[in-house]
Amino acid sequence: MASVHYVRVKRKKQTIFLEATSDDTIGALKLKLQKIPVGTPDQAIKLFHSDGRALEPDSSTLYDFKVENDDVLNMVFKADDDSWEEVDVTPVSQPPSYAPKDGEDGAAVKQ
């Protein structure tokens, strides 16, 4: 029996949550994504695991790639010139960076 997974598919600042089973194919995931308004319905999609592995061929299953529940997949589109976008996952927000001011080293100040 195939186990149910929820995977996050990311592209730029967008995250799509999909329900899938371990025996769903990569092609089936792409069809689900094409039904969601993320691009044009006929736009070619390529998926990558968050560790950088390309999820190809389309006939492979989530089980074949050891995709687990709550894994992150990255999505790219094919451009008009037949090249593929670079993987671009922009965090929605980042914590502010802390840089100590002159004379600050994190130690308690003596008074």
Salt bridges, closest charged atoms under 4 A:
ASP24 OD2 - LYS32 NZ 3.45
ASP51 OD1 - HIS49 ND1 3.43
ASP51 OD2 - ARG53 NE 2.86
GLU56 OE2 - LYS46 NZ 3.88
ASP58 OD1 - LYS30 NZ 2.69
ASP70 OD1 - ARG8 NE 3.21
ASP71 OD2 - HIS49 NE2 3.17
GLU85 OE2 - ARG11 NH2 2.57
